[in-house]
Amino acid sequence: MGEVAVKKRSVRVVWEKNGGIFIAAACLVLIALAWLLERQGMQAGAITLFVLAYAVGGYRKAWEGMETLIKEKDLDVDLLMVVAAIGAAAIGYWLDGAVLIFIFCLSGALEEYSMEKTNQDIAAILKYRPETAVLLKNGTEVTVQASQLITGDIVRVRPGERIPCDGIVLEGVSAVDQSTLTGESVPADKMPDDGVYAGSINGQGALKLRVTQTAEDTLLSRIIHMVQEAKNETPPSQLFVERFEGIYAKTVVGAALLLMVLPPYLLQWTWEDTIYRAMIFLVVASPCALVSSIMPAILSGISNAARKGVLFKGGIHLEAMAGVQAVVFDKTGTLTEGKPVITGVYPAEGMTEAELLGLAASLEQLSRHPVARAVVEYAGAKQIALAPVSAMQDVTGFGVSGIVNGALCMIGKRSLLHTHKQDERSQATAAQLEAGGNTVIYVEAGGQFAGMLAVQDRVRSYSAEAVKQLKGMNKKVIMLTGDARHTAQAIARQCGIDEVYAEMLPDGKLEMIKELTGKYGKVAMVGDGVNDGPALAAASVGIAMGAAGSDVALETANVVLMNDDITKIPYAITLGRRTSRVIRQNITFALAVIVILVVSNFWGGLNLPSGVVSHEGSTLAVILSGLRLLR
């Protein structure tokens, strides 16, 4: 019984993938046999086989067309084709109608195949979802479902195995192939404290990992969710064409009915010739090519981008990318690596470096902000003990406050502190540090200034190149950051950015994006943090850093850079332009073919098979044109 079930399942899979081709082949065989019988004078047998060919080749399209007519009270191309074929048969043109059914059936099968091809690169990532994991529990190894892993679990990954979770390396060194998720062509070296992603493939070394995300929240799961969004979202141009198709189909049917009635009275045509010409008109005027002008191109563009580590959440965003005139960058974690390091500790008078560092690290120990982690790690390296903190409060965009040793203490921007009392030496030092590209964070204890920490974040190696490429495309490049003005300007100079807006809170970033949109038109915002969420949502195109980005940024953005490589932004803009250009070419070509065929029908003596071949050929041509974007 098991073998029978497997065979049935295999047959079903083959049929789902190739059913359209099988139906078209069966239709062709029936038409060929009918034609042979007709040549032998066996008219009754020929008509029987023609009827079978109509039924086999046209059943699916007729059913889909009737469903649309009954459920949506609308006409579509499928029904027009079937009506034209039946009309041709009604006046004795059995072969012409059968050829129409066959070519329309074959065209549909090839279109399904082409669309499936464009989806493969996007959907291929679904198969990388890991199924099992080796969980280390009470000193023993237990194989469990990857979906059962929870945060904090310890798992072992052997060489060559697929990594089952997002996690942190605890033990081992290996090279991990994460190209499917991030687009990196070279395996990434991983060692203790490095992060890994579910679905990537371990190299030559065994690894012990601590799980940091549940199965639903892994980077791979988020990608799968985004893929499903991208496949289901219809871009504006396609929505317009679909609305246009309904109106156009009704117009074509109305015109065909008039053409069946008026020519015998106005042009003295025979009734047979009139109906035949009306059937040809139904075929050649149908908007098949127009309908197929957009989605193959859109899906091919999204597929191309996915292979290069750029994930569009839908065709609407690929189209929007083509019109971007200004690109706005966040600083920390976007233009910079987002891994700041402490470059100096400057205690106030009466406090030692160890005391200041201990106070700062105690306040920051529960925060997940990159600067907070840098402070805690630096204190750990100095072996400084941390004090317990109560009533901790994270003030987004400013810093952190809490009770340490019975006193209200604060760390963050200078504007967060209750007191701004600094001696002239501290003020001069702070100005000098900021001018050198450092971020200065201030510490207050019990209402008194306690000192400063200098933090510096390294600029990404390719940030300047990305900015250069965007400027070469005549795009306006802007930095929008919550950091201090002197620090922001120092980083901007290194990257080649001229326009800088600093000390911006999340609501300020949002307002600035609105202002820039009014000034430049379509604006792309690139960010990675929670505080970038409102600006990402307000921008024409929100672009998130996939590897380092927060959940809020990834959910809010329209485009995700899986490897945090901002040099992919010029590529994405170019791809959007290319896609828009191909769509315009396809639409122009489809409309031109319709006009030529309609004119040829009434003034050039076009027959039904030639009209069918030309019409369906134009449909295939625009599909293949869209597939160019896969390159």
C-alpha positions in Angstrom: 0.0 0.0 0.0 2.9 2.3 0.8 4.4 1.9 -2.7 1.0 2.6 -4.3 0.7 5.8 -2.3 4.2 6.9 -3.2 3.5 6.2 -6.9 0.2 8.1 -6.8 2.0 11.0 -5.1 4.7 11.0 -7.8 2.1 10.9 -10.6 0.3 13.9 -9.0 3.5 15.9 -8.7 4.4 15.2 -12.3 0.9 16.1 -13.4 0.9 19.4 -11.4 4.2 20.4 -13.1 3.6 19.2 -16.6 -0.2 18.8 -16.9 -0.6 21.7 -19.3 2.0 20.3 -21.7 0.3 16.8 -21.6 -3.1 18.4 -22.4 -1.6 20.4 -25.3 0.1 17.3 -26.7 -3.2 15.3 -26.5 -5.0 18.1 -28.2 -2.4 18.2 -31.0 -2.7 14.4 -31.6 -6.5 14.6 -31.9 -6.2 17.5 -34.3 -3.7 15.6 -36.5 -5.9 12.5 -36.6 -9.0 14.6 -37.4 -7.2 16.3 -40.2 -6.1 12.9 -41.6 -9.7 11.6 -41.5 -10.9 14.8 -43.2 -8.4 14.3 -46.0 -9.8 10.7 -46.5 -13.3 12.1 -46.7 -14.4 10.7 -43.4 -16.1 13.8 -42.3 -18.2 12.4 -39.4 -15.1 10.8 -37.8 -13.1 14.0 -38.3 -15.7 16.1 -36.6 -15.9 13.7 -33.7 -12.1 14.0 -33.2 -12.3 17.7 -33.6 -14.9 17.9 -30.9 -12.7 15.8 -28.6 -9.7 18.1 -29.4 -11.9 21.1 -28.4 -13.0 19.4 -25.2 -9.5 18.3 -24.2 -7.7 21.5 -25.1 -10.4 24.0 -24.1 -12.0 22.5 -21.1 -9.8 24.2 -18.5 -9.9 27.6 -20.2 -13.7 27.4 -20.7 -14.2 26.4 -17.0 -12.0 29.2 -15.8 -13.7 31.7 -18.1 -17.2 30.6 -16.9 -16.1 30.8 -13.3 -15.0 34.4 -13.8 -18.3 35.2 -15.6 -20.5 33.6 -13.0 -18.7 34.6 -9.8 -17.2 37.9 -10.8 -19.7 38.9 -13.5 -16.8 39.7 -15.7 -15.4 38.5 -19.1 -11.8 37.4 -19.5 -9.5 36.3 -22.3 -10.0 32.6 -21.7 -13.7 32.8 -22.5 -13.1 35.0 -25.6 -10.8 32.4 -27.0 -13.2 29.5 -26.5 -16.1 31.5 -27.9 -14.0 32.4 -31.0 -13.1 28.7 -31.5 -16.8 27.5 -31.1 -17.9 30.3 -33.5 -15.4 29.1 -36.1 -16.6 25.6 -35.8 -20.2 26.7 -36.1 -19.6 28.1 -39.6 -17.6 25.0 -40.7 -14.0 26.1 -39.9 -13.4 23.1 -37.6 -9.6 23.0 -38.2 -9.1 26.7 -37.8 -11.0 26.6 -34.4 -9.1 23.5 -33.3 -5.7 25.2 -34.1 -6.8 28.2 -32.0 -7.7 25.9 -29.1 -4.3 24.1 -29.4 -2.1 27.2 -29.7 -4.0 28.9 -26.8 -3.6 25.7 -24.7 0.1 25.4 -25.6 0.7 29.1 -24.9 -1.0 28.8 -21.5 1.2 25.7 -20.6 4.4 27.5 -21.7 3.4 30.6 -19.7 2.8 28.5 -16.6 6.2 26.9 -17.1 7.9 30.3 -17.6 6.2 31.7 -14.5 7.3 28.7 -12.5 10.8 29.2 -13.7 10.9 32.8 -12.4 9.6 31.6 -9.0 12.2 28.9 -8.6 15.1 31.2 -7.4 12.8 32.8 -4.9 11.0 29.7 -3.6 14.2 27.6 -3.6 15.1 29.1 -0.2 12.1 27.2 1.3 13.9 23.9 1.0 16.7 25.2 3.3 14.4 25.2 6.3 16.2 22.7 8.7 14.1 19.8 10.0 16.1 18.3 12.9 18.7 19.4 15.4 21.1 17.7 17.8 20.2 19.1 21.2 22.7 18.7 24.1 20.7 17.9 27.2 22.2 16.7 30.5 25.4 15.7 28.8 23.7 13.6 26.1 22.8 14.3 22.5 19.1 14.1 21.6 17.8 14.5 18.0 14.7 16.9 18.1 12.7 18.8 15.6 14.3 22.2 14.8 11.0 23.8 15.4 11.1 22.6 19.1 14.3 24.6 19.9 13.9 27.5 22.3 16.2 30.4 23.2 19.1 29.2 25.3 19.2 25.6 24.1 22.7 24.3 23.3 23.0 22.3 20.0 25.8 20.6 18.2 26.4 20.9 14.4 28.8 18.4 12.8 30.8 19.2 9.6 28.6 19.3 6.5 25.3 19.6 8.4 22.7 22.3 7.9 22.6 24.7 10.9 19.2 24.3 12.6 18.9 27.7 14.3 20.0 31.3 14.6 22.6 31.2 17.3 26.0 32.2 18.8 29.1 29.9 18.5 30.2 28.7 21.9 32.9 26.3 20.8 34.6 25.4 17.5 35.9 27.1 14.4 34.5 26.5 10.9 33.7 28.2 7.6 29.9 28.4 7.1 28.2 28.7 3.7 25.5 31.2 4.2 25.2 32.3 0.5 21.5 31.3 0.3 20.6 33.8 3.0 23.1 36.6 2.6 24.3 36.3 -1.0 27.9 36.0 0.1 29.9 34.0 -2.5 32.6 32.9 -0.1 32.0 30.9 3.1 32.1 33.0 6.3 34.7 32.1 9.0 33.0 31.5 12.3 34.6 31.3 15.7 33.3 31.7 19.3 30.9 34.6 19.9 30.1 34.9 16.1 26.5 34.6 15.0 25.2 31.9 12.6 21.9 31.5 10.7 19.4 28.7 10.4 19.6 27.1 6.9 23.3 27.8 6.3 25.7 24.9 5.9 28.5 24.1 8.3 31.9 23.6 6.8 34.8 21.5 8.0 34.6 22.1 11.8 32.2 20.9 14.5 30.4 23.7 16.3 28.5 24.0 19.5 25.9 26.8 19.4 23.5 28.6 21.8 20.1 29.2 20.3 19.2 32.9 20.2 15.9 32.8 18.2 13.0 30.4 18.1 12.2 28.8 14.8 9.5 31.4 14.0 11.9 34.3 14.5 15.0 33.1 12.6 16.4 35.1 9.7 15.4 32.2 7.4 11.8 32.2 8.7 11.6 36.0 8.1 12.9 35.5 4.6 10.3 32.8 3.9 7.6 35.2 5.1 8.9 38.0 2.9 9.0 35.6 -0.1 5.4 34.8 0.4 4.5 38.5 0.6 6.5 39.2 -2.6 4.7 36.4 -4.5 1.2 37.5 -3.4 1.5 41.2 -3.7 0.4 42.7 -7.1 2.2 45.8 -8.3 0.2 48.9 -9.4 0.9 48.4 -13.1 -0.5 44.9 -13.0 -3.5 46.0 -11.1 -4.1 48.7 -13.7 -3.8 46.1 -16.5 -6.2 43.7 -14.8 -8.8 46.4 -14.4 -8.2 47.5 -18.0 -8.5 43.8 -19.2 -12.1 43.6 -17.8 -13.2 46.8 -19.6 -11.3 45.9 -22.8 -12.8 42.3 -23.0 -16.3 43.7 -22.8 -15.4 46.3 -25.5 -14.0 43.5 -27.8 -17.1 41.4 -27.4 -19.4 44.4 -28.1 -17.3 45.2 -31.2 -17.4 41.6 -32.4 -21.2 41.5 -32.1 -21.5 44.6 -34.2 -19.1 43.1 -36.7 -21.3 40.0 -37.0 -24.3 42.2 -37.9 -23.3 45.3 -39.7 -20.9 44.3 -42.6 -23.5 42.4 -44.7 -25.6 45.6 -44.8 -22.9 48.2 -45.0 -20.2 46.4 -47.0 -22.2 43.6 -48.7 -20.1 40.8 -47.1 -21.5 37.3 -46.9 -22.8 36.1 -43.6 -20.2 33.4 -43.5 -17.3 35.8 -44.2 -18.7 38.3 -41.7 -18.8 35.7 -38.8 -15.4 34.4 -39.7 -13.9 37.9 -39.6 -15.6 38.6 -36.3 -14.1 35.4 -34.9 -10.7 36.4 -36.0 -11.2 39.8 -34.5 -12.2 38.2 -31.1 -8.8 36.4 -31.2 -6.4 39.0 -32.4 -8.0 41.9 -30.3 -7.7 39.9 -27.1 -5.2 41.4 -24.6 -3.3 38.2 -23.8 0.1 39.7 -24.5 -0.8 42.9 -22.6 -1.8 40.9 -19.5 1.5 39.0 -19.7 3.6 42.1 -20.1 4.2 42.8 -16.5 4.2 39.9 -14.0 6.9 37.7 -15.7 9.2 40.8 -15.8 8.4 41.7 -12.1 9.0 38.1 -10.8 12.1 37.8 -12.9 13.5 41.0 -11.4 12.7 39.9 -7.9 14.3 36.5 -8.6 17.4 38.1 -9.9 17.7 40.3 -6.9 17.1 37.4 -4.5 20.1 35.5 -6.0 22.3 38.6 -5.2 21.1 38.9 -1.6 18.6 41.7 -2.2 15.1 40.7 -1.1 12.1 42.7 -2.4 8.9 42.2 -0.5 6.8 42.8 -3.6 6.8 44.0 -7.2 5.4 47.4 -6.0 8.7 48.1 -4.3 10.8 47.0 -7.4 8.8 49.5 -9.5 9.2 52.2 -6.8 13.0 51.6 -6.7 13.2 52.7 -10.3 12.1 56.3 -9.4 14.2 56.9 -6.3 16.0 60.2 -6.5 17.5 60.5 -3.1 19.0 57.8 -0.8 19.0 58.6 3.0 21.3 56.6 5.2 21.2 56.0 8.9 24.8 56.1 10.4 25.3 53.4 13.1 25.0 49.9 11.7 24.4 51.1 8.2 27.3 53.3 7.0 29.3 52.0 10.0 29.7 48.4 11.2 27.5 48.9 14.2 30.1 47.4 16.5 31.4 50.4 18.5 34.5 50.1 20.7 35.4 52.2 23.7 38.3 54.5 22.8 38.6 56.4 26.1 37.3 56.8 29.6 37.3 60.3 31.1 36.1 60.5 34.8 35.1 63.7 36.5 37.1 65.1 39.3 36.9 62.9 42.4 36.1 59.7 40.5 38.4 57.0 39.1 38.3 55.4 35.7 37.3 52.1 37.3 34.5 53.7 39.2 33.1 55.5 36.2 33.4 52.4 34.0 31.7 50.2 36.7 28.8 52.7 37.0 28.4 52.9 33.2 28.5 49.2 32.6 26.1 48.5 35.5 23.6 50.9 33.9 24.1 49.3 30.4 24.2 45.6 31.4 20.5 45.0 30.5 20.4 47.1 27.3 20.8 45.5 23.8 22.1 48.7 22.2 25.5 48.3 20.4 27.0 51.0 22.5 25.8 49.4 25.7 27.3 46.1 24.7 30.6 47.8 23.9 30.6 49.4 27.4 29.8 46.1 29.2 32.4 44.1 27.2 35.1 46.8 27.9 34.3 46.6 31.6 34.4 42.8 31.5 37.8 42.9 29.8 39.0 45.2 32.7 37.5 42.7 35.2 35.3 45.3 36.8 32.4 44.0 38.9 28.9 45.3 38.1 26.4 46.6 40.6 22.8 45.6 40.6 20.4 48.0 38.9 16.7 48.7 39.7 14.0 50.8 38.0 16.0 50.7 34.7 14.4 52.7 32.0 15.5 52.8 28.4 14.8 56.3 26.9 14.8 55.7 23.2 17.1 58.0 21.3 18.7 59.4 24.5 20.1 56.7 26.8 19.4 54.7 30.0 18.5 55.6 33.6 18.3 53.4 36.7 19.0 53.2 40.5 22.6 52.1 41.3 23.7 51.9 44.9 20.6 53.9 46.0 21.2 56.8 43.6 19.5 57.8 40.4 22.1 57.4 37.6 22.0 58.1 33.9 24.1 57.4 30.8 23.6 58.6 27.3 23.4 61.9 25.4 24.2 65.1 27.2 20.6 66.3 26.8 19.4 63.3 28.9 21.3 64.4 32.1 19.7 66.5 34.8 22.8 68.5 35.1 25.1 69.8 32.4 27.8 71.0 34.7 31.1 70.2 33.2 34.4 71.9 33.7 36.1 73.6 30.7 38.6 70.8 30.3 35.8 68.2 29.9 34.0 70.3 27.4 37.1 70.8 25.3 37.9 67.1 25.5 34.4 66.3 24.3 34.6 68.7 21.4 37.9 67.3 20.3 36.7 63.7 20.5 33.6 64.4 18.5 35.6 66.2 15.8 37.7 63.0 15.5 34.6 60.9 14.8 34.0 59.6 18.3 30.6 59.5 20.0 30.7 60.9 23.5 28.4 59.4 26.1 27.9 61.2 29.4 27.4 59.6 32.9 25.6 61.2 35.8 25.3 59.9 39.3 23.0 61.4 42.0 22.5 64.6 39.9 26.2 65.2 39.5 28.3 64.9 36.4 30.4 61.7 36.7 32.4 61.6 33.5 32.4 60.6 29.8 33.1 57.6 27.6 34.4 58.0 24.1 33.0 55.4 21.6 33.9 55.0 18.0 32.3 52.9 15.3 34.3 52.0 12.2 33.0 52.9 8.8 32.2 49.9 6.6 34.9 49.3 4.0 32.4 49.7 1.1 30.4 52.7 2.4 32.4 55.2 0.4 32.2 53.1 -2.7 28.4 52.8 -2.4 28.0 56.6 -2.0 30.3 57.2 -5.0 28.2 54.9 -7.2 25.0 56.6 -6.1 26.4 60.0 -6.8 27.5 58.7 -10.2 23.9 57.9 -10.9 22.9 61.5 -10.0 21.2 60.5 -6.8 21.2 62.8 -3.8 22.9 61.0 -0.8 22.0 62.1 2.7 22.8 61.0 6.3 20.2 61.1 8.9 21.3 60.1 12.4 20.6 60.5 16.1 24.3 60.9 16.8 26.1 64.2 17.7 26.7 66.7 14.9 30.5 66.6 15.0 30.6 62.8 15.0 28.1 62.6 12.2 30.0 65.1 10.1 33.3 63.2 10.6 31.7 59.9 9.4 30.0 61.7 6.5 33.4 63.1 5.4 34.9 59.6 5.3 31.9 58.4 3.2 31.7 61.3 0.9 28.3 62.5 2.0 27.7 66.3 1.9 24.2 66.6 3.4 24.0 65.6 7.1 21.1 65.8 9.6 22.3 64.9 13.1 20.9 64.6 16.6 17.6 63.4 15.2 15.1 61.4 17.3 12.7 58.9 15.6 9.9 61.4 15.2 12.5 63.9 13.8 13.7 61.3 11.3 10.1 60.7 10.2 9.4 64.4 9.6 12.7 64.8 7.7 11.8 61.9 5.4 8.5 63.6 4.7 10.3 66.9 4.0 12.9 65.2 1.7 10.1 63.4 -0.2 8.5 66.8 -0.9 11.8 68.2 -2.1 13.2 65.3 -4.2 10.3 63.0 -5.0 10.8 59.3 -4.3 13.2 58.8 -1.3 14.8 55.5 -0.2 15.7 55.2 3.6 18.4 52.8 4.6 18.5 51.7 8.3 18.9 48.9 10.8 17.5 50.0 14.2 14.3 50.3 16.0 14.5 54.1 15.9 14.6 53.9 12.1 11.2 52.1 11.9 9.0 55.2 11.4 11.4 56.7 8.8 11.6 53.3 6.9 7.8 53.2 6.9 7.4 56.8 5.6 10.0 56.5 2.8 9.0 55.6 -0.8 11.3 52.6 -0.3 12.5 51.4 3.1 15.7 49.4 3.0 16.8 47.3 6.0 20.1 45.7 6.8 19.2 42.0 6.9 22.0 40.6 9.0 22.4 43.3 11.6 18.9 44.8 11.4 16.4 44.8 14.2 13.1 42.9 14.0 11.2 46.3 13.7 13.4 47.4 10.8 13.1 44.1 9.0 9.3 44.0 9.3 8.9 47.7 8.4 11.2 47.8 5.4 10.2 47.1 1.8 13.6 45.8 0.7 16.2 43.8 2.8 19.9 43.6 2.1 20.7 40.1 3.3 24.4 40.7 3.7 24.2 44.3 4.8 26.0 45.2 1.6 24.9 48.8 0.8 26.8 48.6 -2.6 23.7 46.5 -3.7 21.6 49.7 -3.5 22.8 51.1 -6.8 22.3 47.6 -8.3 18.7 47.5 -7.0 18.0 51.0 -8.5 19.4 49.9 -11.8 17.3 46.7 -11.7 14.2 48.7 -11.0 14.9 50.9 -14.0 15.6 47.9 -16.2 12.3 46.2 -15.0 10.3 49.4 -15.8 11.9 49.7 -19.2 11.2 46.1 -20.1 7.5 46.5 -19.0 7.1 49.6 -21.1 8.7 47.8 -24.1 6.3 44.8 -23.6 3.2 46.9 -23.3 4.1 48.9 -26.4 4.9 45.8 -28.4 1.6 44.1 -27.3 -0.5 47.0 -28.3 1.3 47.4 -31.6 0.7 43.7 -32.5 -3.0 44.0 -31.6 -3.4 47.1 -33.9 -1.5 45.4 -36.8 -3.5 42.2 -36.6 -6.9 44.0 -36.3 -6.1 46.1 -39.4 -4.8 43.0 -41.3 -8.0 41.1 -40.5 -10.2 43.7 -42.3 -7.9 44.9 -45.0 -5.2 42.2 -45.4 -7.2 39.0 -45.6 -5.7 37.5 -42.4 -7.0 33.9 -41.8 -7.7 32.4 -38.3 -4.6 30.2 -38.0 -2.3 33.0 -38.9 -4.1 35.4 -36.5 -3.8 32.8 -33.7 -0.1 32.1 -34.3 0.7 35.9 -34.5 -1.4 36.7 -31.4 -0.1 33.9 -29.2 3.4 34.4 -30.5 3.3 38.0 -29.2 2.2 36.6 -25.8 5.1 34.3 -25.7 7.4 37.1 -26.9 6.5 39.4 -24.0 6.9 36.5 -21.5 10.4 35.7 -22.9 11.2 39.4 -22.8 10.3 39.5 -19.1 12.6 36.5 -18.5 15.5 38.6 -19.7 15.6 40.0 -16.2 16.7 36.7 -14.8 20.1 37.3 -16.3 
